[in-house]
Amino acid sequence: MKILTGKLASYSAVINNLFRPGRHLMQAIHYRLFRDRSFVEWDRVSGVQNLD
């Protein structure tokens, strides 16, 4: 069970880093671009299809 918990924690860190880029460290335009790319990457790796 500890191995599973450790793997879950490492995945959580990767996902958290993808969606929390450190807004205070960059200009708003760069933050928005980064967020847009993050969602594109999330859709790709999670297999989620955009239903728009």
MDTraj code that builds the backbone (N, CA, C; nanometers):
import mdtraj as md
import numpy as np

residues = "MET LYS ILE LEU THR GLY LYS LEU ALA SER TYR SER ALA VAL ILE ASN ASN LEU PHE ARG PRO GLY ARG HIS LEU MET GLN ALA ILE HIS TYR ARG LEU PHE ARG ASP ARG SER PHE VAL GLU TRP ASP ARG VAL SER GLY VAL GLN ASN LEU ASP".split()
xyz = np.array([
    [0.0814, -0.1195, 0.0000],
    [0.0000, 0.0000, 0.0000],
    [0.0863, 0.1266, 0.0000],
    [0.2038, 0.1195, 0.0664],
    [0.2917, 0.2361, 0.0692],
    [0.3431, 0.2706, -0.0697],
    [0.3681, 0.1694, -0.1516],
    [0.4162, 0.1935, -0.2881],
    [0.3104, 0.2682, -0.3679],
    [0.1856, 0.2248, -0.3567],
    [0.0760, 0.2909, -0.4266],
    [0.0621, 0.4353, -0.3804],
    [0.0717, 0.4583, -0.2512],
    [0.0613, 0.5935, -0.1976],
    [0.1746, 0.6813, -0.2501],
    [0.2946, 0.6271, -0.2568],
    [0.4082, 0.7024, -0.3094],
    [0.3913, 0.7371, -0.4557],
    [0.3413, 0.6423, -0.5347],
    [0.3180, 0.6686, -0.6774],
    [0.2112, 0.7753, -0.6945],
    [0.1042, 0.7649, -0.6145],
    [-0.0034, 0.8628, -0.6218],
    [0.0489, 1.0019, -0.5884],
    [0.1327, 1.0111, -0.4883],
    [0.1898, 1.1400, -0.4489],
    [0.2775, 1.1969, -0.5599],
    [0.3539, 1.1122, -0.6270],
    [0.4395, 1.1627, -0.7344],
    [0.3567, 1.2092, -0.8537],
    [0.2491, 1.1383, -0.8851],
    [0.1609, 1.1823, -0.9940],
    [0.0927, 1.3131, -0.9576],
    [0.0507, 1.3239, -0.8338],
    [-0.0146, 1.4457, -0.7876],
    [0.0778, 1.5657, -0.8030],
    [0.2041, 1.5478, -0.7719],
    [0.3009, 1.6571, -0.7839],
    [0.3167, 1.7004, -0.9293],
    [0.3214, 1.6056, -1.0212],
    [0.3357, 1.6385, -1.1637],
    [0.2141, 1.7159, -1.2128],
    [0.0953, 1.6691, -1.1776],
    [-0.0276, 1.7371, -1.2196],
    [-0.0366, 1.8744, -1.1556],
    [-0.0039, 1.8825, -1.0284],
    [-0.0081, 2.0105, -0.9590],
    [0.0872, 2.1103, -1.0235],
    [0.2064, 2.0674, -1.0597],
    [0.3023, 2.1561, -1.1251],
    [0.2522, 2.2018, -1.2615],
    [0.1771, 2.1175, -1.3297],
    [0.1236, 2.1531, -1.4608],
    [0.0224, 2.2666, -1.4504],
    [-0.0595, 2.2636, -1.3458],
    [-0.1681, 2.3606, -1.3339],
    [-0.1418, 2.4747, -1.2367],
    [-0.0267, 2.4780, -1.1724],
    [0.0063, 2.5874, -1.0815],
    [0.1440, 2.6422, -1.1189],
    [0.1505, 2.7239, -1.2218],
    [0.2798, 2.7652, -1.2769],
    [0.3537, 2.8744, -1.1992],
    [0.2993, 2.9278, -1.0921],
    [0.3672, 3.0359, -1.0210],
    [0.3355, 3.1707, -1.0827],
    [0.2106, 3.2082, -1.0781],
    [0.1610, 3.3289, -1.1429],
    [0.2415, 3.4527, -1.1047],
    [0.2848, 3.4600, -0.9809],
    [0.3567, 3.5789, -0.9345],
    [0.4939, 3.5947, -1.0000],
    [0.5371, 3.4935, -1.0723],
    [0.6694, 3.4982, -1.1341],
    [0.6666, 3.5359, -1.2820],
    [0.5469, 3.5568, -1.3388],
    [0.5406, 3.5838, -1.4825],
    [0.4343, 3.6878, -1.5157],
    [0.4463, 3.7436, -1.6334],
    [0.3480, 3.8404, -1.6806],
    [0.2175, 3.7686, -1.7140],
    [0.1071, 3.8436, -1.7100],
    [-0.0255, 3.7863, -1.7315],
    [-0.0369, 3.7155, -1.8666],
    [0.0165, 3.7741, -1.9712],
    [0.0060, 3.7132, -2.1045],
    [0.0772, 3.5785, -2.1090],
    [0.1920, 3.5694, -2.0438],
    [0.2655, 3.4431, -2.0403],
    [0.1926, 3.3400, -1.9547],
    [0.1319, 3.3862, -1.8463],
    [0.0543, 3.2972, -1.7601],
    [-0.0619, 3.2350, -1.8379],
    [-0.1333, 3.3184, -1.9144],
    [-0.2474, 3.2683, -1.9923],
    [-0.2025, 3.1670, -2.0972],
    [-0.0927, 3.1948, -2.1649],
    [-0.0394, 3.0998, -2.2631],
    [-0.0016, 2.9679, -2.1962],
    [0.0627, 2.9788, -2.0822],
    [0.1032, 2.8596, -2.0087],
    [-0.0186, 2.7777, -1.9671],
    [-0.1235, 2.8455, -1.9184],
    [-0.2452, 2.7751, -1.8775],
    [-0.3121, 2.7069, -1.9971],
    [-0.3201, 2.7749, -2.1098],
    [-0.3792, 2.7150, -2.2296],
    [-0.3029, 2.5895, -2.2708],
    [-0.1713, 2.5977, -2.2695],
    [-0.0894, 2.4811, -2.3056],
    [-0.1049, 2.3687, -2.2039],
    [-0.1217, 2.4057, -2.0777],
    [-0.1411, 2.3047, -1.9735],
    [-0.2680, 2.2245, -1.9987],
    [-0.3768, 2.2919, -2.0353],
    [-0.5017, 2.2211, -2.0612],
    [-0.4931, 2.1348, -2.1866],
    [-0.4223, 2.1815, -2.2875],
    [-0.4019, 2.1004, -2.4080],
    [-0.3241, 1.9743, -2.3726],
    [-0.2195, 1.9900, -2.2941],
    [-0.1386, 1.8754, -2.2519],
    [-0.2203, 1.7795, -2.1656],
    [-0.3014, 1.8338, -2.0752],
    [-0.3853, 1.7489, -1.9901],
    [-0.4827, 1.6674, -2.0756],
    [-0.5458, 1.7304, -2.1732],
    [-0.6368, 1.6584, -2.2625],
    [-0.5636, 1.5461, -2.3353],
    [-0.4409, 1.5731, -2.3773],
    [-0.3634, 1.4734, -2.4502],
    [-0.3290, 1.3539, -2.3619],
    [-0.2763, 1.3782, -2.2438],
    [-0.2302, 1.2671, -2.1599],
    [-0.3439, 1.1938, -2.0909],
    [-0.4559, 1.2613, -2.0682],
    [-0.5668, 1.1958, -1.9981],
    [-0.6642, 1.1284, -2.0944],
    [-0.6527, 1.1592, -2.2227],
    [-0.7420, 1.0992, -2.3207],
    [-0.8796, 1.1638, -2.3245],
    [-0.8923, 1.2787, -2.2622],
    [-1.0207, 1.3485, -2.2589],
    [-1.0431, 1.4169, -2.3932],
    [-1.1599, 1.4010, -2.4466],
    [-1.1952, 1.4657, -2.5728],
    [-1.2712, 1.5944, -2.5424],
    [-1.2389, 1.7001, -2.6125],
    [-1.3107, 1.8255, -2.5961],
    [-1.4455, 1.8126, -2.6667],
    [-1.5535, 1.8366, -2.5955],
    [-1.6878, 1.8150, -2.6491],
    [-1.7523, 1.9429, -2.7019],
    [-1.6722, 2.0440, -2.7302],
    [-1.7287, 2.1707, -2.7805],
    [-1.7957, 2.1534, -2.9120],
])
top = md.Topology()
chain = top.add_chain()
for i, resn in enumerate(residues, 1):
    res = top.add_residue(resn, chain, resSeq=i)
    for name in ("N", "CA", "C"):
        top.add_atom(name, md.element.get_by_symbol(name[0]), res)
traj = md.Trajectory(xyz[None], top)
